[in-house]
Amino acid sequence: MPVNKSAYARYRIIDDILNYKKIADLQFLREACERRLDTTFSERTIKKDIQDMRLDFDAPIVFDHYHKGYCYTHPFSMQTTMPLQSSDISALQFAVSTLSQFQEMPVFEDFKEAVDKIIKALKLKADNQHSNFIQFERVPFYKGSEWLSPIAQAIEARHPLRLQYRSFEMEEAQTRLHHPYLLKEYKHRWYVIGYDEQRESIRIFALDRIEALEPQTEHRYFRLEGFDADAYFKYALGITVLADQAPQDILLCFAPLQGKYIENQPLHPTQETRQTARGLEVKLRLVPSYELIAEILSYGESVKVLAPNSLRERIAEILDKATNLYRS
């Protein structure tokens, strides 16, 4: 029989008390449930809970007549005996489908064994029902994905990395000593963010431009005091952070139909909107970057930059150049 959430919450409280206090009477168990769940229960309800725990979960609860209270006859925990509900199985099936999208990437190889165990334990098919009606966007190859696992391990172990890195502007790779803090994915490319000893500042490196990587286990790891990834990217759209520039109010006007999509799928957490006669006005608090310009251009004639003027002029210049390509 399925267990409702309220009953299960009481089971967990009873279990906690019998593991911690070892013995408790009905009144104590009832009062504990009332305090933690902020509602009232009868001792009859608690007594039924104890009976259900015995029947449904084989909880070894007995009444100790000498101490006049309930206790476990041997070590037991509800956390290891709660059966999976149909909704739990459905959620795990969805997780299996999600993880299977990444099983070809080296960093996710460790998940494969765990996923296989879940499938076997639940007697699920690897191509479960979700694959028939849920399709994820697939990228044939994540260049640089071979570096995900060693970088993640270096972050966890707090080890610097010696990188051989060559950007698109470089003819030869450069050696950089990098203290990694965070792995970040944006538009199917992976990046590592951390402290760069050469620049003495936070730097971002694209994994697809790393040619070699070696953990520096003997080198002292440096963590920049006060660095917070969420704060660092707060006013950035994408991966580019221009630390020397202050965020600006970006005002855009979207055509009515496109505006409906923008309202449902905001461009950035700072987004504020209002409906006007011209369409949906969107205000963003961002530092203008290449990613922002690319995002605006992707909407073509469905968006107009209202402010700031510098961004308006930059977009107009790019569109003029694009138009000239088709006139020649």
Summary of the structure (lengths in Angstrom):
residues: 328
radius of gyration: 28.5
end to end distance: 73.9
largest distance: 98.8
contacts: 867
relative contact order: 0.06
helix: 43%
strand: 22%
